[in-house]
Amino acid sequence: MKKVSRWLRNILIFFFTSTILSVVILKYIPVYVTPLMLIRAVEAVMHGDSPEINHHWVSLDRITHHLPQAVMASEDNLFLKHSGFDLEQIQKAQLEAREGKRQRGASTISQQTARNVFLWQKRSWLRKGLEAYFTFLIEKIWGKERIMEVYLNSIEMGCGIYGADAVARLHFGTTPDRLTRSQCAYIAVSLPNPLERDSGHPSARMRKMHNTILKRMNQIDTFPRDLCAE
């Protein structure tokens, strides 16, 4: 029993030390690759295709403030207010699941960022637990501005496209600081299913959703305020 206890203690010490250290390090250095990027590359190889990763890190001050506003309007309108978890949306999702309705996501931008950077995409109770743990860490260590910066640089925005710089160049032929309000709304519309929804060539349904996002953006504060001179 003593050996088992010592073994478990060492595992826990290693886990907490390594995870906290990794979160601290990534507070200051760019996230150049994520698990999802590697998974997509492996999937491409398995299908006989060439892996493609279009990704270039840019700081938040080089991304138009319309894009944080659009993703908050689409994905997490309480991002600036909650501490990482939107309990109301979680409860609604659980209730709908019990009623047999179509399962929908209730993940905040903080949760999505934790999952993209540190974990895998396939759902499981283990992943949910680790996701909650990493969400807590990045909220406490990174803060909202860094979370948004990492999110906008790591999120999948199309086939082989990751982050604001890549989607701006490949879908709109521009740079992330010059994306228009309308283009940002189309990007936000694509996020729930970026492999099926092309922000550069929106379908009729996407255009309808785009108008809804534009209206919601009027109710979202610009973020971060000190970068919004427009």
N, C-alpha and C positions, 0 to 999 in steps of 0.2 A: 504493500500500500504506500509506503514511503517513496518508493521509486516512481510509482504511478503519479503520486501527488507532485513530486519534483518535476516529473516530465510534463505534466499539465501546467504547472506554474511557469516553466521555461517557455512553453508554447505561448501562453497568454502574454508573458513579458515580451516575447519576440513580436507577437501580433500587434500589440498596442504600441510598442516602440517604433516598429517599421511603418505602420499605417499613419501614426501621428507625424512622424518625420517626413514621410512622403507628402502629406498634405502641407506641411510647413514649407518644404522645398518648392512645391508647385505654386505656392503663393507668390513666388518671386521670379520663377523662370517659365518661359512659354511651354505649353503642352503641344509637343510636336507630333505625337502619335497617340492614338487611343486604342483600346481593345477592339472597338467596332471596326476601325480602319483595317486592322489586321485580320479580323474575321471576314470582312467583305473581300479582302485580297485573297484569302484562302478559298473562299467560296468561288471566286472567279477562276482560280486555277483548277479547282475540282470540276468546273463546267467547261474547261478547255479554253478559257478566255485569258487575256493578259490582265493581270491586276493593275488597277488604276487608282491612284490616290492624288487628287488635286487638293492641296492644302497649303496655305501660307499664313503664318501667324501675323496678325496686326494688332497693335494696341487699341484699346477702346477709344482713345481720342482720334483714331484714324477711321472710325466707323461712324457714319451719320447717326445722329440721335434718333432718327425716325425708326431705325431697326430695333433697338431695345423697346421703343414704344410699341411697335407692331407685334413683337413676340410676346410682350406682356399682355397686350389686348387679346391675342389669340390663345396663348398657352397658360397665362398665370397673372390675372389682373390684380391679385393681391401680393405680388412678389415683394413690393417695397414694405409691406406691412407684416407679413407672417414671419415666423422664425424657421422656415424651411418646409413646413407642412401646412397644407390647407385642410384643416380638420373637417370643415363643412363639406367640401367636395369629396373627401374620403368617405364620409358617412353616406352621402348621396350615392356614391358608386357602390358601396356595400349593400345599400337598400335595393338598388336596381338589380344587383347580382342575385340577391335572395328572391326577388320577384321574377327572376328568369329573363330579364331584359338583356339586351345586347351589352356586353361588357365594354366599359369605356375607361379611359385612363383618367386618373386624378392626380398625376404626378406634377409637382411644382417645377419651376425652372431649376431650383436648387437640387431637387431629387434627380431630375434628368441629367444635370451636370455631374452629380456624384456617380450616377450609373455610367455615363459616357466615358468618364475619365478613369474610373477605378474598377468597374465591374463589367459584366456581360449583359446581353439583352434578354436572354430567355428567362421567363418568369419561373420563380421558385420561392419557397419560403426562406431559403438560405439567402438568396439574392435580396429579397425584401428586407431582411434583417440587416444585412451589410449595407444596403442602400440607406436605411435609416441612420445607421452609425456614421457613414461617410457624410451624409447630409448634415448631421449635427456638427461634425468636425469642420466642414467648409463654411458653415454659417458662423461658427465661433472664430475660426482662424482667418478665413479669407475676407468675409464681409460681402455685402451685396454687389459692390462695384466689380470686385475681382470675379465673383461668381458669374456675373453677366458677361464679363470679358472672356472668360474661359468658355462659357456656353456658346457665345457667338462665334468663337473660333473652332469649336470642336463638334458642333451639332452637324448631323448629316443633312445636306440640303439638296441632294440629287445623287444620281448614280456616280459614285467615285468623287463626289463633290462634298467637301467638308469645310464649313466656315464661311464667314462673310466675304472674305477676299475672293475665294474661288468662285462662289456663286455670282458675285458681282461681275467678275471677268467673263465667265463662261456663259451665263444666262443673259447678261445685260450689256456686256462690252464696256464696262466702266470700272471704277474703283469703289471700294466700300464707303468712302467718304462722300461720294457723289451719287449714291443711290437715292432715287426720289422717294417720296412718301408712298406713292402708288406701288412702286417696285418692291418696297419693303413689305407692304401689305400682301403682295403676291407671295413673297418668300414665306411670310408667316402662315399663309393659307396652306402652303406645301408641307410644312413641318410634320403634321401628324402622319403623313405617308409620302415622304420625299421621293421614293422610288417609283411611285405611281403618279404623283402630281408634279408637273414640270412648271416651275414658277416663270420660266422664260416663254413657255407656250401654254398659257392657261386654257383650260376647258371652259365651257359655258357655266358649269357648276362652280368652278373656281372663281370665275368673274363675279358670280352672285355672292359668294362667300367673301370675296375681296371687298365688296362694297360694305358688307357688315363689319369687317375689320377696320375699315377707314372710319366708320362711325364710332366704333369703340375706342379708337385711338384718340378721339377728341376728349374722352373721359379719363385718359391715362396721363399722368405727369411725365414730362420729359425727364430723361435719366441718362447719365448723371447731370444734375443741374449746372454744375460748374463748367461742363463741356458744351453747354447748349447756348450758344450766342445768337443763334438764328431766331 
